[in-house]
Amino acid sequence: MAVSIPHGGVLVNRFVEPKEAASLTQKAKGLKSIILSPREVSDLELIADGAFSPLTGFMNQDDYQSVLTNMRLSNGLPWTLPVTLSVTTAQAASFKAGDDIALVVGEDILAILNIDDIYPFDKEKEAKATYGTNDMSHPGVAYTHKLGDFYIGGTISLLMRPRQKTFLEYQKTPCQMRQLFSERGWNKVVAFQTRNPIHRAHEYIQKCALEMMDGLLIHPIVGETKGDDVPANVRMKCYEVLLDNYYPKERTVLSVFPAAMRYAGPREAIFHAICRKNYGATHFIVGRDHAGVGSFYGPFDAQKIFQKFDNLGIEPIFFNNAFYCKKCLTMASEKICPHDESERVSLSGTRVREMLIAGECPPPEFTRPEVAHILMEAMSKKKGQ
């Protein structure tokens, strides 16, 4: 199997040619504008560079309703999460279909959006469909309820990228990633999504998958996450030290995915797979509680949802819960380890945070010493602030 075909068949490119950008930017200065939130900025960039193919802009009402109800776009193509631009009631009244509006952050005009439609939406209905709950302790539900009361759908034209100050050496567009895979001669590429430091269980499932592949794409999310997640800059240090010491450099790529986390569990697992398909991956690792938060989803709900999609164009690879077995003296999973649960070293993210806060080093059976050192140093600095 060669690198995957983009979702919908064509890799979207909504960048304006540099020779046109200056005149369009000048035009945009005279347009009504919308100030984007951090998530909307992330979505805008990912639409423009094709990571969200086949989307060419923020969803219109037909696509939005179809995604909530059917987990597909209005043309029937699988898509599981709304990608939307919200405005207040007053803003909605000042726009009309066919208008061009400027999308801005600070002093920067990032894009022009041509309005397809403007529509009200039901926040409780969206939250329930997307996250499976209306519990305000869920970060995705809380985010939804803070939005304006209307969405604006329409095609975007990107005039400039959002200003990036971090991880520049790890920024690769889907087009650039596909070119890299081609240069390396990789036909089978497995992608791994993460918003956490990679611990030994993650390393184990990545390397199991890599045994069957030409290459591994470690693709951490570096957009907006919830407050108690490990900050992206700390996580990147952890990834770097792991790849320097424990991964084959010629068969592994580290690159960032500048999306915001939704914490939508099963629906986000499909969404993450589709995005990695657009980056060129042919396979996608789905482990325990993918994109989960708290106890809102069952541990393997994110694997079961793939049964609803016959052919996504990217192959999921499912893994059971992995752990270190003190009897086996190695990493293992429930599929291959015969020993009692009392022999297994498996810590929750909450427990690890508690250990770090207390100045206690997580055991080497859970995480590599180099990673533990980075996490403890970061926690120490945080406590000292």
N, C-alpha and C positions, 0 to 999 in steps of 0.2 A: 504493500500500500504506500503510495507516494504521499508527500505532505498534503494535508487535507484541503479540500476545495472550500473557499469561504462560504459562510452561511448565506444561502440565497443565490450562490453561484458567482457573485462579483464582490471584490473587496472595495468597499466604499471609500471615496476620497473627496472630502468636502473642503479642502484647502483652496483658497483663492491664490492664483498665480501672483508672485511678487509684483509683477509689472501692473497688475490690476488692483492690488491691495491698497496702495496709497490713495488712489482716486475713490475707492469704495469707503475707505476709512474717513476721508473728507466728507463724503456723502452721509456717512453714519452719524457724524457730528450734528447734523440737522434733524436726526430722527428722534422719536420718542425712544426711551430706553428702559431696560429692566436690569437691575443689579442682581447678579447671580450669587447663590449660596455656594459654599465649598463643594457640595455634592454636585450641583448643577454645572460647576466649572469642570469637574472631573468628567461628567457625562458628556459635556460639550466636546472636550478634547477627544474622548474615545469614540464618539460618533464621527468626528472629522477624520480621524486616522484609520477608520475601518474596523476597530476592535468590536464595535457594536453592529457590524454589518448584519442585516441589510438596512438598518435604520439610517436615514439621511437627515434626521432631525428629531426634535421632541415629538412624542406620539400624539397623533390626532385622536379624536374620540372613538372612531371605529376600531383602531388598533388597541387603544387603551381598554375599552370594554371587552374586546375579544381576549386580550391577555388575562384580564381578571377572571373571566368566565371559562375560557377554553385552554388557557396556557399556550395560545397561538396567536400570531398576528392575524389580521382580517383576511389575508390571502392564504391562511392555513399553515404557514411556516411556524414551527415550534419557537416559542418565546415565552418566558415565564415571569418576568418582572416588568412593571411599568417604568418607563424612562420618560420623565415628564418635567415640565416647566410650570411652576405655580405662580399665580399673581393674586393680588387682593381684588375684592369686588370693585373697588374704585378704579384700579388699573384696568381690569377687564372691560369696564364701561368706556374707557378711553381708546380702546383698540377695536379694529374690525378686520374680518377676513380680507386678505389681499394686501394688508399693510406690511411694510418693512419696518422692523424695530431693531435697535442696537442692543446687544448683550454686553454688559460691561462689568468690570471689576476694578474698583478704585478709579484711576485715571485712564485705564486701558479699555479700549473698545475691542473686544475679542472677536465678535462675530455679528453678522446681520441675519436675522430670522425673518423669513417670509411667512406670514400667518396663514395657516390652512383653516383652522377653526379655533374657537374659544368656547369652553364648555365647563359647566359646574360638575363637581364630583362629590361622592359620598365618602367621607373619610373613614367612617366605621366599616363600610362595605369594602373599601380598598384594603384597610388593615387586616380585616378578617380573611379576605381572599389571599393576600400576599403573605401574611405572617401566621395565619391560622388562629389568630387571637385578637382581642381588643384590649388586652391587659396593658395598661400604660407603663408597666415596668419593663416591657419589651422595648428596646431602643428604636426599632423600626416603627412600632406603633406610635411612640412618643414623637418621632420625627414627622410622621404623617399628619398628626393632629396639630402640629405647629405650622403647617403650610397655609397658604392663602386658599380661598374657596373656589378658585377657578384654575383650569389648566389652559395653556396655549400650545397648540400643536402647529408644527410647520418645519420646513426645510431650513437648515442652517448653512451659512457660508463662513468659514473661519478665516479671519483676517490676520490673526496672530495667535501663537500659542500662549497659554497662561505662563506667567513668569515662573521658571523653575530655579530653585536655589540649592536643591539637594538631589543626590543620586543621578546626576547628569550622565555619568559614565555607564549607568545601567538602564537608561531610557532607550527602548527600541520599539519602533512602531511595528504593527503586523507585517508591513511590507519589508522592513529591515530584518525582522526575525525570520521570515520565510527565506530571504536571501542568505542569511547566515546558515540556516539548515541546509540549503542547497549547496553552499560552498563546502560544508563539512560532509556532504554526501549522505545526510541522514534522511531515510525514508520513513522510519518508525520513530516517532518522538513522543515521549510521555511527559505530560505537564503536571506540576504539583502546585496547588493553591495553598497559601498560608497567610495568616494574619498574626501568627505566634512565632517565637523562636523555635527552631527545629530541635526537637529532643530525640532521644535514641529510638523511640518507636517510629517517629516520622522517618528517620534515617533508614531504619530497617525496611519499611514499606517502599521507600523510594528506590533503594538498592535492589530489592526483590523485583520491582518493575523494570529497572534498568537492565537486569539480566536478560530480558526479552526484547530490549529496544536498542536502537542505534544511539539515542541520546536522551538526556533528561533536562527538561526546562524547569528550574525552580523559579516560581513566578509570584513572589510575595506581593500582596496588596499594600499600597502605600498611600491610598487616599484616606478619607475621613473614617476613623474608627471610634469606638466608645472610649470613655475616659480612662477606664482601668486596664485597657489593653496595653501591652508593652509598646512604647513609642517606636515609630518606624526606624529612626536613626540607630536605636539600640539593637533592634532586630537585624538591621543590615550588617552591623558589626558581627553579630552571631553567625549570620550566613557566610560572611567572608572568611571567618576563622575556620568554620567547618569545611568549606570548599578548599581552602588552602591546605588543609591537613588530612582530610578523610575522603575526598571525592576525586575520581579521575577527571582531570581538567579537560582532557580532549573529548570527553563524553558528557560534560555537564555545562549548562549555561545558567547563569544567574542574571535575571532581568526583572525590572519592577513593573507592576500592573497598577497604574495610577487611578484605580477606581475607588469608590467609597464602599465600605461594607454595608450591606442591608440587614444582615443577621436573619435572613429569610429561610434558613435551613434547606429543606428539599427543593423549593423553587430556585433558591440561589445556587444550588449544586448544578442544576441544568443550565442556568445562566452562565456560571463560571465555565462549564464545559464548552458552551457555544462560543464564548469569547476566546478560549484557548484554541478552539478550532480555527477561528479567524487569524490567530497568530501562527497557524501552521501545524499545531500539534495534532497527532493522529490518535492519541490515547490520553486519558485523563484519570488520575488517581482520585478515588472517592473512599475516604476512610470513615472512621466512626464520627458521628455527629458533625458532619460537614456543614460549615456556616451556621452552626447552632449557637444558642445563647441560653443560659440558665437550663431549665428543664422543659422548655416549650416543645421540643421535638424528641421523638424516640431516637435511640442511638444509631439506628440504621434506616430511618425514614428517608434520608438523602440518597440511599442506594435503591430503595424500593421504587421511588418515583420514576427511575429510568425505565421501568417496565411499561410506562404509559407512552413511551416514545420509541417507535419501531426503528427508525434510522436517523440519528442526529448527525451522522457524518463524522463523529468522533466516538471512539470506543471507550466506555468506562471500564476501569479496573477496580474491583471492589476488594477491600481488605477488612478483616476482622480486627478487633482490638488487639494491639501489640503491646508487649511488655518484656521485661527482663525476668527470666526464670532462674531462681537460685539453685535449682536442681539441675536444669539443663546447662547452666553456666553460659547462657547466651540469650539473645533476643529471640522471641518466639511469639506465636499467636495461639488462640484457642483451637485452631485447626490442627496444629502440630504438637502442642505441648500436652502431655498426659497428667501433669502434676496439679496438686491442689492449689486453689486460689491463694492460700497463705504463703506459697512459695514465689508469688509474683510481685515484682516491684513496678507499680503503675500509679503515678501521682496525678491528681487533677490539677488543672491550671490554678484553681483557687488555693489548693494546698501548697503549690510551689510559690505563689505570691506570698502566702503566710510565712513560709520559710525564709524567703528573701527579706521580708519586712523585719523578721526576728533576727536577721544576720546569720541564719543557718544555711549552710551550703547544700543544695540539692545533691543527692548521691550520684556517683558516676554511672550507676545502673540506669538512672533516669536521663541524665544529660551529660555531655562531654564536659570535662573540667574547664576547658577553655571557654565554653559557653557560660557555664556557671559563674566563672570569674567576671565576665562582662556583665552579666545580670546583677551580680552582687555589687559590683562597682557602681552601676547605674542606680540601683536602689539606695546605695549609700549617699550618692550625690543628691538624690531626690529628697531624702530625709534631712540632708544638711541645708536645704534651701529655705 
